[in-house]
């Protein structure tokens, strides 16, 4: 690995018994010329690292434009600004961050010009490594490319000899307010966040070879809102050819991934927003100058009112406009342009089912299913499932023989159903293979009450157990699974095959990630039929 030591700064951990981390930075270190000019990063443990690299710029409610060139060398040492978003009183982006040890979310300067990305690579050479592009969660409303420690790409880059990229883009009202009814100038305002991502993918295509990456081998991976963004991209003709594989993690949701709001619903939100801001349609350009806090407050009230009026809109999300997004995956199926793109789709066993428990963590750490006696468990099962309790427990134990009866209280089927719909739609193309997984590993921390919660697989995918010990417990048990899961993601990025059998509707092959990971077949069909009347996958 090339190292340039001119005026380098070396920072080492100075504690006995701790391996030394080395950061090299200084004049001439990690300098690359990209679109716009030269950037300078740093080297961390032999991984070339760049933060806050601009890929575009944008005026409020306008499509992204090419980045302007700069003179000299732009430092890419710190994370760039994130999209403006509402911050909780705890100074955080997501309410459950405040209650759960892992999610100590990080916030940065906020700007509409948040079009920047981060890169980790083992070498600035012509090796043509696979490129893995991470799309962060938070729906289409919140989050950023470095919101969590576990989004750091260094360990995954080193382990797989791959290039990792993560992206910031516009969110919420700034990225998805559909003002198209007010003139061609705002034609694409309902999908600006997605146009930002496409601009980032175009930048990656044109520049990633200078970071040792292969522009012909780009894999998208994203969780929750990041997974939904991937599904949106798979339905956008403008994204054709910009990526070659995709991994959707817990992001298949109606009106936010599988389907999208129609113009009618999205335009109603926009009309109500203008009404609450006292902006007349003929003075629409005034909205560009409204401060974010005032704009967000009005738009969120408008969204709530539109929902009460019966409009089919869930939250901020892309708009099915017949142009950038022609159709839904849920009704129209995947587009021909992604027929030859391999896909992984999956979810965690418990997802949001245990998230409500986070609000009383001090109590629930010792008052949860791992501490209850048989009588209490039976009573709670009866209370939740009524006369179907015994049938559901029996079906659950057949589906997950390594779990306990009490775990049936928290099995989540909403995102599992969404994943199955995506899996079947992709399999129906009879093109590139599609693979299914469920993450069932239970965290042991805080009495084990959170189980395989929403977001729990992220540290394993990034091979970042050491950065998430408060959430995983750390240690060998977690690291063994992280080695397995991160390697599967790397193998898929390299070859299109994660190492297990592809999904087909008849066999229903699915990889269960746990201490004893294994593949099974149609394991939860009986359970889903009980939990979801009308289930037919």
C-alpha positions, 0 to 999 in steps of 0.5 A, spaced: 500 500 500 502 506 497 503 511 503 506 518 503 509 520 509 511 528 507 509 532 514 504 526 516 500 526 522 500 519 526 496 518 531 496 512 535 492 509 541 497 509 547 494 504 551 498 497 553 495 491 550 491 495 545 492 495 537 495 501 534 491 505 529 494 509 524 492 515 521 496 519 516 495 526 513 498 532 511 501 535 504 500 530 498 497 525 502 491 522 499 490 527 493 485 525 488 483 529 482 476 528 481 470 532 477 471 539 480 478 539 482 483 536 487 481 533 493 485 531 499 483 525 504 487 521 509 489 514 510 486 510 516 489 503 517 491 503 510 484 505 508 484 511 503 478 515 506 474 521 504 469 525 507 464 530 504 466 530 497 461 534 493 458 531 487 452 536 485 449 543 488 442 545 488 438 551 489 431 550 493 426 546 490 430 545 483 434 539 480 441 538 482 446 541 478 453 540 476 458 542 481 462 548 480 470 547 479 474 550 485 482 552 485 487 549 489 486 542 493 479 541 497 480 538 504 475 532 504 477 530 512 470 532 515 463 529 514 459 534 509 453 538 511 446 533 511 439 535 509 435 540 513 431 536 518 427 536 524 431 535 530 428 532 537 429 536 544 434 531 545 438 533 539 437 527 535 434 525 529 430 519 531 426 519 537 429 512 539 436 514 539 435 517 546 433 510 549 437 505 545 445 505 547 447 504 539 443 509 536 447 515 539 445 519 532 450 524 530 448 530 527 452 535 522 451 542 519 444 542 515 444 545 508 440 544 502 447 544 498 448 537 502 450 533 495 456 530 498 459 523 499 464 519 503 469 514 500 473 508 503 478 505 499 484 500 499 488 503 494 488 509 489 490 504 483 487 501 477 485 494 480 477 495 479 474 493 485 467 492 487 464 498 489 458 498 494 454 504 495 450 505 502 444 509 502 442 511 509 435 510 513 430 514 516 425 514 511 425 519 506 425 524 512 431 524 516 438 521 517 445 522 514 450 518 511 454 518 517 448 518 522 451 512 526 458 510 528 456 503 524 456 506 517 463 507 517 466 503 511 473 502 513 472 495 516 468 493 510 473 496 505 479 492 508 475 486 509 473 485 502 478 489 498 472 493 496 470 501 495 465 503 500 461 510 498 455 513 502 451 519 500 447 525 503 441 527 499 435 532 500 430 529 504 423 531 507 419 537 504 426 539 501 426 533 497 419 531 496 414 537 496 410 536 489 410 543 486 409 540 479 402 543 479 405 550 479 409 550 473 414 547 469 420 550 473 418 545 479 416 539 474 421 534 478 420 537 485 416 531 488 423 527 486 428 531 488 431 527 493 432 521 488 435 526 483 440 527 488 442 520 489 442 519 481 447 525 480 451 521 486 451 515 482 453 519 475 459 522 479 461 515 482 460 512 475 465 518 472 470 518 478 470 512 482 476 509 477 480 514 480 479 510 487 481 503 485 473 502 484 470 499 478 464 503 475 462 497 471 460 493 478 456 497 483 452 494 488 447 499 492 445 497 499 441 500 504 436 499 510 429 501 512 429 508 508 435 506 504 432 500 502 426 504 500 430 508 496 433 502 492 427 500 490 425 507 487 431 507 483 429 500 480 423 503 478 426 509 475 429 509 467 433 515 469 437 510 473 438 505 468 445 503 468 448 506 474 448 500 478 449 493 477 446 489 483 442 491 489 441 489 497 434 491 500 434 491 507 427 492 511 425 497 506 419 494 502 413 498 504 407 501 501 407 508 499 414 508 500 418 503 496 413 498 493 408 503 491 408 511 491 403 516 492 400 519 486 400 526 483 393 527 486 395 526 494 402 529 493 399 535 490 394 536 495 400 536 500 403 542 496 397 546 496 396 545 503 403 547 505 402 554 500 396 555 504 399 555 511 405 559 508 400 564 505 403 564 499 399 565 493 400 560 487 402 566 482 407 567 487 410 560 488 417 562 487 417 565 494 417 558 497 424 558 495 426 563 501 422 560 506 426 558 512 427 551 513 423 551 520 417 555 518 417 551 511 417 544 515 412 546 520 407 548 515 409 542 510 408 537 516 401 540 518 399 539 511 401 532 510 397 530 517 391 534 514 392 531 507 392 524 511 385 526 515 382 528 508 383 520 506 389 522 501 393 516 500 400 518 502 404 515 508 410 520 509 415 524 505 417 519 499 418 519 492 412 521 487 409 516 482 409 522 476 409 517 470 415 520 468 421 519 473 417 514 476 412 511 471 409 505 476 409 501 482 413 495 483 407 492 487 402 493 481 407 494 475 412 489 477 420 491 476 422 494 470 425 491 464 431 495 465 433 491 472 431 484 469 439 482 469 440 486 476 441 481 482 437 482 488 437 481 495 431 482 499 430 481 507 428 483 514 429 482 521 425 477 525 422 483 530 423 489 526 418 495 529 415 490 534 420 491 540 421 498 538 416 501 543 419 497 549 425 502 548 421 508 551 422 504 558 428 501 557 430 501 565 424 497 566 424 492 560 431 490 561 429 486 567 421 485 565 421 482 559 420 475 555 426 472 558 424 473 565 417 471 565 414 465 567 410 460 563 403 463 566 404 470 564 407 468 557 401 464 556 396 470 558 400 475 554 399 470 548 392 469 549 391 477 550 394 478 543 392 473 539 385 470 542 383 463 540 389 463 535 394 463 540 396 456 540 395 455 533 400 461 532 405 459 537 405 452 534 406 455 527 412 460 530 415 454 533 415 450 526 418 456 523 423 458 528 425 451 532 431 455 536 426 460 539 422 460 545 414 460 545 415 467 548 418 470 542 411 469 538 409 475 542 414 479 537 414 476 531 413 482 525 410 480 519 409 487 515 416 488 513 417 480 511 410 481 507 413 487 503 420 483 502 416 477 499 412 481 495 419 484 492 422 477 492 416 474 488 416 480 483 423 480 482 423 472 481 417 473 476 422 477 471 425 470 470 432 474 469 437 475 474 437 471 481 433 474 487 435 472 494 432 472 501 434 473 508 431 474 515 436 476 521 434 473 527 440 474 532 438 477 538 442 482 542 443 480 549 444 487 552 439 490 557 436 483 558 435 481 551 428 485 551 430 488 544 431 482 540 432 482 532 430 489 532 429 494 526 436 496 524 440 491 528 443 487 522 447 494 520 453 493 525 454 485 522 453 488 515 459 493 516 463 488 520 463 494 525 462 490 532 467 493 535 463 500 534 457 497 536 459 493 543 453 497 547 448 494 542 451 487 540 455 486 546 461 485 542 465 479 543 466 472 539 459 471 538 457 477 535 463 477 531 462 470 528 456 472 525 459 479 523 464 475 519 459 471 516 454 476 514 459 482 511 462 476 507 456 474 504 454 482 502 462 482 499 461 476 495 454 478 492 458 485 490 463 481 487 459 476 484 452 477 484 451 470 489 451 471 496 453 464 497 446 461 498 440 458 494 436 463 490 429 464 492 423 462 487 416 462 489 415 455 490 421 453 494 421 459 498 429 459 500 431 464 505 437 464 509 436 465 516 442 469 519 443 467 527 448 464 531 447 457 527 445 460 520 442 456 515 438 456 509 430 453 510 424 453 505 417 456 506 419 456 513 414 461 515 408 460 510 403 457 515 405 462 520 404 468 515 397 465 513 395 466 521 398 473 522 395 475 515 389 473 513 389 473 505 396 472 505 397 468 498 405 468 497 
